[in-house]
Amino acid sequence: MNRKIRLYAAVTLVALFVAGCSGPCDSLKSITAPALRSGSADFATYVAMGTSISAGGQSGGLVETHQAHAFPALFARQVGMSPFTYARITADGIPPLLRLVSLSPLEISNEGRTMGAPRTEDLAQGTAFHNLGIYGSVLYDVGDSTRYYLGGDANPYSPYFGIVVRHRGTILSEAASLNPTFISLEYGANEVLSAALVGSGTPAFSVGQFTAILNGTLAGMAALMPDAKLAICNVPDVTSIPYVTTVKPYVVSPAGTHIPLIGPEGPLSESDYLLLTAIDSLNVGTGVPIPAGGNGRPLLGRQVLDADEAASLQAAVDGYNTAIAAAASGHAAALVDLNTLLRQMATTGFVVGGVRYTAAFISGGLFSLDGVHPTDLAQGIIANAMIQSVNARFGASVPLVDLRDAASWSASRARPAIEESGGWPRIEGLDEVLRYLVRPM
């Protein structure tokens, strides 16, 4: 094959002697932490409801090492709430997390890793968990348990519902049972992500349906938890994540021209997106024109998100976020702008300790090995964005997270250099670890 992107081994282990952020991230830095003041909010009992982002999902799974760095756990620590409980997953996670097997050439796999399990003492906890973030959940799941155990406990849609909710009711009823004084709500990403992951432009719910579900959910929360203050996250643009943006829809000829790859309906345009799951096919020449060294066979539809499909999902995100902004205003909630935050990750990035971190796959340091979930460092940045919004809305003075504590030995510290050569990286098990995010229809 002609020249294509390969990620090579020249690993730079970044020593993060972080004094906070600088450059585009100045507003997120933490140099001296002011004394905690809650303002008009009350952080005595904080409950998080959300997706795998709230749960601390990373590199295709959930494990306690990273659950402790999820933005709700960081927020709870900053407001002085202890304990902040969640269902801790042991060993290498559920499912076992992807890991870097080789850096030259780049190979990512979860082969040989040990399937984790929830800690027995956590499952036996007599009260609801404070972190009710569930891998694969959508907003509809907050008040309706229909999808929780599809296929029964032996073959659930997602094992996380059984682990977190434990047949005790709904996410909403579990949250209400704790009589929370403060709640974060983070939904909407999976409604569009489940489509993007399989190359579809049709979100799980239309904008009208999502708006109705959102208003109904907030009405239910107000009825059951009338005194709780809220922070509501909006929805990131899923076409900005490395899962969608890493593989270009073309190869580069020796002369430097772009040769379109072959999609299910012919040559791809430069406005189309190839998904990370297309890499296995590209490695055997599928999707690559014969003159460029491939076999000339087309890629599958589920490996491509074309320009029209991407535009449809972006329109859904815009519509969802309009509804979320209106709801946040109507319920006097803090609005956490994850959409703008992810856009900055994908464009200018964040400078931390003199190092620029971006959304680039692996080398950027802000997204984990599945190309979907944030690293621990990015979770710290999200936590600080939430703290800023909460402080502004409620007149509080919650101290920002020190990003030296948020960063860990994850993809935020191992940053291979990018060089150009022949071939694509090898990623094994990506479809399997992301299957819990695809909504069954």
C-alpha positions in Angstrom: 0.0 0.0 0.0 1.1 3.6 -0.4 1.8 5.9 2.5 -0.8 6.1 5.2 -0.8 7.0 8.9 1.0 4.7 11.3 1.5 5.5 14.9 5.1 4.6 15.9 6.9 4.0 19.2 8.7 7.1 20.3 6.8 7.2 23.6 7.1 10.5 25.6 6.3 10.0 29.2 5.2 13.4 30.2 6.2 14.5 33.7 3.2 16.5 34.8 4.5 19.0 37.2 1.3 20.9 36.7 0.6 24.3 38.2 -2.8 24.3 36.6 -3.5 25.2 33.0 -2.2 28.0 30.8 -3.1 29.3 27.4 -6.6 28.3 26.3 -7.1 26.6 29.6 -6.3 29.5 32.0 -9.8 29.5 33.5 -9.5 25.9 34.5 -6.3 26.2 36.6 -6.1 25.7 40.3 -3.2 27.5 42.0 -4.6 28.3 45.4 -7.9 26.7 46.5 -10.3 29.1 48.1 -12.3 28.0 51.1 -15.4 26.1 50.1 -18.6 28.1 50.1 -21.9 26.6 48.8 -23.7 29.8 48.1 -27.4 29.1 47.5 -26.6 25.4 46.8 -26.3 22.6 49.3 -23.7 19.9 48.6 -24.4 17.7 51.6 -25.8 14.8 49.5 -24.7 14.8 45.9 -26.1 12.3 43.3 -24.9 11.9 39.7 -27.1 10.5 37.0 -25.6 10.0 33.6 -23.8 7.8 31.0 -20.5 6.1 30.9 -18.9 9.6 31.0 -20.3 10.1 34.5 -19.5 6.5 35.5 -15.8 6.9 34.5 -15.8 4.6 31.5 -12.4 4.5 29.7 -10.8 2.4 27.0 -13.9 0.4 26.4 -14.8 -0.6 29.9 -15.3 0.3 33.5 -12.8 -0.3 36.3 -12.3 1.2 39.7 -8.9 2.7 38.9 -10.7 5.1 36.5 -14.0 5.3 38.3 -12.3 7.2 41.1 -11.3 9.8 38.5 -14.8 10.3 37.0 -15.9 13.9 37.1 -18.7 13.3 39.6 -16.2 11.6 42.0 -13.9 14.6 41.6 -16.7 17.0 42.2 -17.8 15.2 45.3 -14.3 15.4 46.6 -14.1 19.1 45.9 -17.3 19.8 47.8 -16.2 17.7 50.7 -18.8 14.9 50.4 -17.6 11.6 51.8 -18.3 8.8 51.2 -19.4 9.2 47.6 -20.3 5.6 46.7 -20.4 3.7 43.4 -20.2 0.1 42.3 -16.4 -0.5 42.0 -15.3 -2.9 39.3 -12.2 -5.1 40.0 -9.4 -6.7 37.9 -9.1 -5.4 34.3 -12.7 -4.1 34.2 -16.1 -5.0 32.6 -15.4 -5.6 29.8 -11.6 -5.9 30.2 -10.1 -2.6 29.1 -8.1 -2.1 25.9 -4.4 -1.7 26.4 -1.4 -0.9 24.3 0.2 -4.2 23.2 2.8 -2.8 20.9 3.9 0.7 19.8 5.9 -0.2 16.7 3.7 -0.9 14.9 0.8 0.3 17.1 -1.4 -2.6 18.3 -4.3 -2.2 20.8 -6.1 -5.2 22.3 -7.8 -6.5 25.4 -6.7 -10.1 24.7 -5.4 -11.9 27.7 -6.9 -9.5 30.2 -9.1 -10.6 33.2 -12.8 -9.9 33.3 -13.6 -7.9 36.4 -16.6 -8.0 38.7 -18.3 -5.6 41.1 -17.0 -5.7 44.6 -19.3 -7.9 46.7 -19.4 -5.4 49.5 -20.7 -2.7 47.1 -23.4 -5.0 45.7 -24.5 -5.6 49.3 -24.8 -1.9 50.1 -28.2 -1.3 51.5 -28.7 2.2 50.0 -28.5 3.5 46.5 -25.1 4.5 45.0 -24.4 8.2 44.8 -22.9 7.8 41.3 -25.8 6.4 39.2 -24.0 6.9 35.9 -24.6 3.8 33.8 -22.6 2.7 30.7 -24.9 2.7 27.7 -27.8 4.5 29.3 -30.0 7.1 27.6 -32.3 9.8 29.2 -35.3 7.6 28.7 -33.8 5.0 31.1 -34.0 7.4 34.1 -37.6 6.8 34.7 -38.3 3.6 32.8 -36.6 0.3 33.5 -37.9 -1.5 30.4 -34.4 -1.8 28.9 -32.5 -2.6 32.0 -32.6 -6.4 31.8 -33.3 -7.2 28.2 -32.8 -10.9 27.7 -32.7 -11.5 31.4 -29.9 -11.3 33.9 -27.9 -13.9 31.9 -27.8 -11.8 28.8 -28.7 -8.2 29.7 -28.5 -5.3 27.2 -25.9 -3.9 29.5 -24.6 -5.6 32.7 -24.2 -2.2 34.3 -27.9 -1.7 35.0 -27.9 -4.8 37.2 -24.8 -3.7 38.9 -25.8 -0.2 39.6 -29.6 -0.3 40.0 -29.7 -3.9 41.3 -33.4 -4.6 40.6 -34.2 -1.9 43.2 -36.4 0.2 40.9 -35.4 2.9 38.4 -32.5 5.3 38.2 -34.9 8.1 39.3 -36.3 6.2 42.3 -32.8 5.2 43.4 -31.7 8.9 43.2 -34.8 10.0 45.1 -34.2 7.4 47.9 -31.0 9.3 48.9 -32.9 12.7 49.4 -30.2 14.5 47.4 -29.5 18.2 47.9 -27.6 18.4 44.6 -27.8 16.5 41.4 -25.9 16.4 38.1 -27.7 15.2 35.0 -25.6 14.1 32.0 -27.5 12.5 29.1 -28.0 12.8 25.4 -24.6 11.5 24.2 -25.6 7.9 23.8 -28.7 8.9 21.9 -26.5 10.0 19.0 -23.3 8.0 19.8 -25.2 4.7 19.4 -25.9 5.7 15.8 -22.5 7.1 15.0 -20.8 3.9 16.2 -22.5 1.9 13.5 -22.4 4.5 10.7 -26.0 5.6 11.0 -27.4 9.2 10.9 -30.5 8.3 12.8 -30.4 9.1 16.5 -32.2 7.0 19.1 -34.8 9.8 19.6 -35.8 12.8 17.5 -35.3 16.2 18.9 -39.0 16.4 19.7 -39.0 13.1 21.5 -35.8 13.9 23.5 -37.3 17.3 24.5 -40.5 15.6 25.8 -38.4 13.0 27.7 -36.2 15.7 29.2 -39.1 17.8 30.4 -40.8 14.7 31.8 -37.7 13.6 33.6 -37.1 17.0 35.1 -40.8 17.2 36.2 -40.4 13.8 37.9 -37.2 14.9 39.6 -38.9 18.1 40.8 -41.8 16.1 42.2 -39.6 13.6 44.1 -36.7 15.9 45.0 -38.1 19.4 45.1 -35.3 21.0 47.1 -32.4 19.6 45.1 -30.3 22.0 43.0 -29.2 20.9 39.6 -26.3 20.9 37.2 -27.2 19.8 33.7 -24.6 18.8 31.1 -25.3 19.4 27.4 -24.3 17.0 24.6 -20.9 16.9 22.8 -20.7 16.7 19.0 -19.9 13.0 18.5 -18.4 13.7 15.1 -15.5 15.3 17.0 -14.3 12.3 18.9 -11.2 10.3 17.7 -13.4 7.2 17.0 -14.8 9.3 14.1 -12.0 11.6 13.1 -8.8 9.5 13.3 -9.0 7.6 10.0 -9.1 9.8 6.9 -11.4 8.9 3.9 -8.4 8.9 1.6 -4.8 7.6 1.2 -1.9 9.8 0.2 -0.1 9.0 -3.0 3.7 9.4 -3.4 3.0 12.6 -5.2 1.1 13.9 -2.3 -2.4 13.7 -3.8 -5.4 12.3 -2.0 -6.8 9.0 -3.4 -10.4 8.5 -2.1 -11.1 5.2 -0.3 -14.1 3.1 -1.4 -17.2 3.3 0.6 -20.4 1.2 0.3 -21.7 3.6 -2.5 -18.4 4.3 -4.2 -15.5 6.7 -3.6 -15.7 8.6 -0.4 -15.6 12.4 -0.3 -13.3 14.3 2.1 -16.4 15.3 4.0 -17.2 11.7 4.9 -15.9 10.0 8.1 -14.3 6.6 8.5 -14.7 4.9 11.9 -12.0 3.3 13.9 -13.6 -0.1 13.2 -12.8 0.2 9.5 -9.1 -0.3 10.3 -9.2 -4.1 10.3 -10.6 -4.0 6.7 -8.1 -1.3 5.6 -5.3 -3.5 6.9 -6.2 -6.3 4.4 -6.8 -3.8 1.6 -10.6 -3.6 1.7 -11.7 0.0 0.9 -8.4 0.8 -0.8 -8.4 1.2 -4.6 -6.3 -1.4 -6.5 -4.0 1.2 -7.9 -3.2 2.3 -4.3 -2.3 -1.3 -3.3 -5.7 -2.5 -2.1 -8.2 -5.1 -3.2 -10.8 -2.7 -4.5 -13.6 -4.1 -2.4 -15.9 -1.5 -0.7 -16.1 -0.9 3.1 -19.3 -1.7 4.9 -21.9 0.9 5.7 -21.3 0.4 9.4 -17.7 1.4 9.0 -18.5 4.8 7.3 -20.4 7.8 8.6 -21.0 9.8 5.4 -21.4 13.6 5.3 -25.2 13.5 5.3 -25.3 11.1 8.3 -22.9 13.3 10.2 -24.9 16.4 9.5 -28.1 14.6 10.7 -26.4 13.7 14.0 -25.0 17.2 14.4 -28.5 18.6 13.9 -29.8 16.3 16.5 -27.1 17.4 19.0 -28.0 21.1 18.3 -31.6 20.4 18.9 -30.9 18.4 22.1 -28.8 21.2 23.4 -31.4 23.9 22.6 -33.8 21.8 24.7 -31.2 21.4 27.5 -30.4 25.1 27.6 -34.1 26.0 27.9 -34.6 23.3 30.6 -31.6 24.5 32.6 -32.9 28.0 32.5 -36.4 27.0 33.4 -35.2 24.9 36.4 -32.6 27.5 37.6 -29.9 24.9 37.0 -26.2 25.3 36.2 -25.5 24.5 32.6 -22.3 22.6 32.0 -21.2 23.1 28.4 -19.6 19.8 27.4 -20.2 20.7 23.7 -17.9 23.7 23.8 -15.4 21.8 25.9 -15.1 18.9 23.5 -14.9 21.4 20.6 -11.9 22.9 22.3 -10.3 19.5 22.8 -10.7 18.8 19.1 -9.3 22.1 17.9 -7.0 24.2 20.1 -6.7 21.6 22.9 -5.7 22.4 26.5 -2.3 23.4 27.7 -1.4 21.7 31.0 2.0 22.1 32.5 3.4 23.5 29.2 2.2 20.5 27.2 -0.7 20.8 24.8 -3.3 18.0 25.0 -5.8 17.4 22.3 -8.4 15.0 21.0 -5.9 13.2 18.7 -6.1 9.5 19.0 -3.6 8.3 21.6 -1.1 11.1 21.0 -3.5 13.8 22.2 -3.8 12.5 25.7 -7.5 13.5 26.3 -9.2 10.4 24.9 -8.7 6.8 25.9 -7.9 3.8 23.7 -11.5 3.3 22.5 -11.5 6.8 20.8 -14.8 7.6 22.7 -14.2 8.0 26.4 -12.1 10.7 28.1 -8.9 10.0 30.0 -8.6 10.8 33.7 -7.0 14.1 32.8 -9.9 15.0 30.6 -12.3 14.0 33.4 -10.5 16.5 35.6 -11.0 19.2 33.0 -14.7 18.3 32.8 -15.0 18.5 36.6 -13.5 21.9 36.6 -16.0 23.0 33.9 -18.8 21.8 36.1 -17.3 23.5 39.1 -17.1 26.8 37.2 -20.7 26.6 36.1 -21.9 25.7 39.6 -20.0 28.5 41.2 -21.3 31.0 38.7 -24.9 29.9 39.0 -25.2 29.4 42.7 -22.7 31.9 44.0 -20.5 29.1 45.4 -16.8 28.9 45.7 -16.0 25.2 45.1 -12.3 24.9 44.6 -11.1 23.7 41.2 -9.5 20.3 40.8 -5.7 20.3 40.8 -5.0 18.6 37.5 -1.8 17.1 38.9 -4.2 14.9 40.9 -6.5 14.2 38.0 -3.8 12.9 35.6 -2.9 9.3 35.9 -0.8 6.7 34.1 -3.2 6.4 31.3 -3.3 7.6 27.7 -2.8 11.1 29.1 0.8 10.3 29.9 1.8 7.9 27.2 2.0 9.9 24.0 3.6 8.2 21.0 4.9 10.4 18.2 3.0 10.3 14.9 5.0 9.5 11.8 3.9 8.6 8.3 4.6 5.2 6.8 2.7 2.3 5.3 -0.3 0.7 7.1 -2.8 1.4 9.7 -2.7 0.5 13.5 -4.1 -2.8 14.6 -7.0 -2.6 17.0 -8.5 -5.9 18.4 -11.7 -6.1 20.4 -13.0 -2.6 19.7 -16.4 -3.7 18.5 -16.8 -6.0 21.5 -16.0 -3.4 24.1 -18.2 -0.8 22.6 -21.3 -3.0 22.0 -22.9 -1.8 25.3 -23.1 1.7 23.9 -25.2 0.6 20.9 -28.9 1.0 21.7 -30.9 -2.1 20.7 -33.8 -1.2 18.4 
